Amino acid sequence: MCGIIGYIGHRNVEEVLLKGLQTLEYRGYDSAGVVLLDSNGTAQVQKCVGKVQNLIVQCKKAPVNDALCGMGHTRWATHGGVTNLNAHPHQSGKVTLIHNGIIENYQELANEYHLADQVISETDTEVVAALLNRFYEGDPVKTIRTVASKLKGTYAFGIIFSDIKDKLFAIRHVSPIIAGVGKDKKEAFLSSDVTALSEYVADYFVIPEDVVTILEAGKITLLDACDQEVFVNHLTIDWETGAIGKNGYEFYMEKEIMEQPQVIVNTVMPRCKDGLPDLSVDHIPDDIWTKYEKITIIACGTAMHAGLVAKNLMQSLLRLPVTVEIASEYIYSDPVIDDTTLVIAISQSGETIDTLEAVRYARKHGADNLSIVNVKGSTIARESQFVLYTNAGPEIAVASTKAYITQLVSLYILICQMAYMRGIFLKEKAMQFMSSLLALPGQIEQVLADRASVHALTKDMIGAKDLFMIGRGLDYTALLEGSLKLKEISYIHSEAYASGELKHGTIALITPETPVITLITQKKLASKELSNAIEVKARGAKVVMLTTKAIPLEDPSQWEHIYYLPALPSEFMIFPAVVALQLIAFYVSKEKGLDVDKPRNLAKVVTVE
Ligand code: AGP
């Protein structure tokens, strides 16, 4: 969704804001803007459509060097098109406002308070700015509370009252926003997430919901509805500031693909003791692993694809019924929930509202819940009964890669623990399973070291309008993820298809020249997958086969493009397979000259339903 940055302190405010917006740009990049409150009490706004770089150029034409505080915003459009007028910040009288979220009753409020003549944009945010200004009579805290009490929907607001030059204000409801005091205790920051603060603050905190937050240079005060000061837990930043840079790569996505061996180690090692799974670091009670009869996995997008892999393995190894639910469908599907169900939510950001609402729904209806999350202290992490943090570090590229792979290894550890605690795995099997996980970094390194060969596979894909990916079982779940990667960063209409299902209609779409990627790594399914690959080849498709030397091919020469992945036990083949598919998507997007990290229409965190 949107990116929010606020600053009050001794630095050049404009510089801090623009640098922060560049870091937050991955969250949404339709338009960007800043407001700078200068020593005369003038709140100067600069905003424009497009990337933050456009805003930087615009600000250079009229720099503000004496600003006392300010805020910045990158927008992912919800209400109103991508225009300068709809870009944030929005101003009304003495109020300047930036917003992440959706106000559902903004039109009713505009009518009730006759704001139409004061609102020139199409946004819900400008209505709130006008409302704040309408109620403002010199008491900012009272004004914020009054207006917040009238809103329905989600919001993280940054607010400036231009007659108050030494304070910034904030309040949130569902949408995420964090704050922190600078290391020198002489400045304060507001941000949508910690990536924009990590060089300035030693620790930070998530602003509690519905609490008015007052930022001053070196001090942050939180006031509840009774004007009582609220004290919160602070979180420390557990990665090097450099972790947010590109470290020499042209795109974050490439850097994050290359980081996967290391983040697997970072996620597995703390949960492996004497060769056995050990999740005591996550403070999850042991009975969790044995007491449930059903498992429901809830997630969106890539995280949901990780859930599909877990379903496949849980059913085959644990013999447990598992459902994987698209989070945005779950709470509207009248799900059957009881205390024999463990609900596992998966979310990189921990802020995806569809997944958050699903977790809330499941817990309200009596299910126990464990969430697998990457961003520490995120809303889903804080609202879950148990949390297993992936240690992928900050993932900046919109297309998720290293977060997905750490979701997978986390699920594999959890499955191994369940199998061991249920007596399905004896000790040596559990140790063998864990050692297979610990061998993955080296095996993935092999694919990464050979990425030029993977790149060579893409030549017939660059110009494609449609592309199919076919496989069965775990291969199919890998292809669902590979297909999403290709769609979201290359804009090719790619479809992953269970290869056995293709002939029931969709094969009609296969024409000569249609690129088809077939993934064949599952020994028990390989012969059938091969037959399905022959079916599309017979219809002229340009087939790229990803397989291993462990899968016997009668006549390899009949296939124009074969890429051999490292041969691992079938249940671990998904790891090198997905890395190859990530690389394919990356190279196709890069060859097409697209912005790999910030694809059109997308945002890294989706905090609206
Ligand atoms: C992944 O490449 C996509 N950007 C998207 O599907 C993402 O996985 C989905 O929005 C879920 O996000 P989350 O993991 O932060 O909840």
Boltz pocket constraint, residues with backbone or C-beta under 6 A from the ligand:
constraints:
  - pocket:
      binder: B
      contacts: [[A, 300], [A, 301], [A, 302], [A, 303], [A, 346], [A, 347], [A, 348], [A, 349], [A, 350], [A, 351], [A, 352], [A, 355], [A, 398], [A, 399], [A, 400], [A, 401], [A, 485], [A, 488], [A, 603], [A, 604], [A, 605], [A, 606]]
      max_distance: 6.0
